[in-house]
Amino acid sequence: MVNWKVHHRDETTSTNLDARSGSHGDVFTADFQTAGRGRLDHKWFSPPGVNLMMSAVLSSGGRSADSVATLPLVVGLAVVKGIGRCLPTSVAGIRLKWPNDVWIGGRKVAGILCELNGGLVIAGVGVNVLKADFPPEIAGRATCLAETPGFSSSIADVRKSVLAELSDAYERWLGGGFESVYGEIAALDGLRGRIVSVRQTDGDASPVCGVCGGIAPDGSLLVGGVRVYAGEANVEHVS
């Protein structure tokens, strides 16, 4: 299991930037980030002291680039299971949204940003824990753990739970590759069966739209019979 070493700051620019000075097992957390980032350079702003902001440093273990590309889904699995441990057993609907989000009831509760740093991977995780007053432009698409009836855990509790699950999922991935966790990930797929549009970010690939066939065994997303390896997916609401 990973021997986590937590380094905390009250305020920082970005925990992912802090993690660039770390080694395998280091975890960087903060109460507030002045320049938090999400995937595709999306901004992520959180008021001080209400949400989990952390970046864990993991060795790539010499695995291939294709294998390392599946890590956001592996981290996502850990986040789903970690926050699930902090919620009442009756709560359902915690799902993965390919490639790097976690949903509760179809609304985003967590995001993941994995970045390479030499032979290391920085796994940035942001979980909405206590904040419920979201900006109008995302209020209908976001949620937090505190909005779930029966939730009473602290940010530290959530961090501890997610890190425990991340240690397990990472060790399984390291020893057996993506296939060792694929079954669990596929079962948590929140896009499968929905009509989805994807803005591909892999070279000059064109956007695709169609019924989602789910996450494939190589970590790609099947949309309208097309395999998508990198992109931003959105559910199309058909009237």
N, C-alpha and C positions, 0 to 999 in steps of 0.2 A: 504494500500500500504506500501511497505517496506521503512523505513526511512534510506536511505543509508548515511553512514559516510565514506568519502574517506580519506585514509591515503597514502600519496605519498612519495616515495624516488627516488632520482636520480639514485641510484644503489643499488641492493640487490642481495642476493644469489638466492632466488626464492620467488615470491609473495605467492605461496601456503604455503611455510614454514612460511612466515610472518603471514599469516592468522591463523596459529595455536594458536596465542595469542589473536585472535579476538573473538567477540561475534556477535550474529545475527544482520545483517545490516551493519557490517563493510566491507569495500572494500579496498584492498591493491593493489596499483599500483606502477609501476617503469618505468623509462626510459630505464633501462638496467638490465638484469639478468645475473649473472656470471655462474649460473648452472640451467638454465631453463629446465623443464622436460615436456614431453608429456606422453600420456598413454603408458603403458607397458614399462616404463622407457626409451622411446625414448628421445633423446636430442632435445632441441629446442633452437636454437641460433638466436638472433636478434641483429643487430647493435643498438647502443644507439639512442633513440629518433625517431624511424621511425615506430614502430608498437605498438599496444595496448597490454599491459600485465597487467592483473588484476585478482584478486581472491576475490570473494564475499563470505561472510560467511552467511549461511542460517540454520535456525533451521529445523531439520527433522520433527518437529511437532508431534513426537510420532508415525509416520507412520511405517508400517512394513518394514522389510529389502527388500522385493520384490518391494514394492512401491518406496522406496528410490533408488533402482537400476534403476528406469526409469528417474531419475533426469537429467542425461547427455542429454537425448533427449529433455527434457523440456527446459534445458539451451540452447540446440542447436536451438530450435524453437525461443527462445528469440534473439539469435544471428542473425538468418536469418532475422527476422522481424526488428531488430535493424539496421543492416547494410543496409537493404532494404530501410529504411527511409532516409539514407544518399546517396542514389543513384538515378539517374534519373528514373522517373516512367516507362520509356521505357525498362529498364534493365530487362531481364528475365533470367531464368536458375539458380536462387539461390536455392540450394537444400541441404537437410540433407544427409550425408553419415553415415549410422549406423556404430558404435554407438556414435561417438563423433566428427565428422568433419562437416565442412560446405564447400560446393562447389559453385563456380561460373563458369558456362560453363564446368563442369567436372573437374575443377582444385581446389585444396584446398586453401581456403582463411582464414580459421579459424579452431582452434582445441580447445577441451574442456577436462579438467581433473578434475573429481569430486572425492574427497577423504573424508572419514568419519573422524571426530575428536570428539569422544564422541557422544553427541546428536546433533552435528552440522555437516553440510556438507560444505566443502570448494569447491566452484565452480570456478576452474581456467579457464580463457578464454584468448586465444591469437589470435589476428586478424592481418593479414598482411595488413597494411594500406598504407604505403608509399614505402616500399621496393620492388624493382622489379628485382634486380640483384641477383637471387638465385644461390646457388651452382649448378654445372652441373648435379649432381646426382638427383636433384629434380626440375630442371628448367622446365621440361615438365609437371610436376604434380602440380605446385604451381602457385598462382597468388596473386595479391594484389588489394585493392580497387582503388589505383591510376591508375591502368591499365584500369579501366572502363571509357570510355568517359563520360565527364560531372561531374565526381566526384570532389568535391571541399571542402569537409569537413575536419576538423582537427581531430587529435587523440582524443582530448577532446570531440568533437562533437559525434564521434562514441561511446565513452565510455558512455556518457550521454544517447544516444539513446538506446544502448544495455541494460543499467541498467533500463531504463523505461520499456522496454519490459520484462526484467527478473522479475521485480516486479509484473507485470500483470500475466505472465505465472506461476510464483511461487505461487501467491495467488490463482489462479484457481486450480493448482495441490493440494495445501494444503487443499482447501475446498472441492474439488470434485474428487481428485485422478487423475490418468493418463488418465482415460476416458474423463475427461473434456477438455483435449487438444489433445487427440488422433487423432481426425478428421483432424486437421490442420497439425499435424506431418505426418500422412499417406499421405496427399496431397503433401507434400514436399519431399517425399522419392526419393532419387536419384538412388537407387539401384534396385528398383522394375522393373522386366522384363528383367534385364540384367543377363548374365551368370557370376556368382560370386563364388570365392573360399574363404573359411573362415578357418583360423587357430584358432580353438577353444582354449580358455584358461580356460575353466571350468573343473577343475580336469584333468582326463586323456582322455577327449573326443577327438575323431579323427577328422582330417580335413574333411570338406565337400565341395562339389562343385556341382553347378547346377543352374537352373534358379531361380532367386530370386522372391519369392512371396510377398515380401514387409515386412514392420514392422507390427507385430501382435499387437492386443489390449493389450497384457501384456508387450510390449516393446521388445520382442524377435524378431529375424529375421528369416523368412521362406526361406530356401534354399534347393531346390530339395526335398521338402516335409518334411525337418527336421527343428525343431525349435532350433535355436542357441541363447543361453542366454549370452554368453560372448566370445569375439574373435576379430580378426582383419580381415576385409573383403577387398578383392581386386577384381576389375573387370577384367575378363578374356577377352582379345581381340582376337576374333576368325577371322581368315583370310578367 
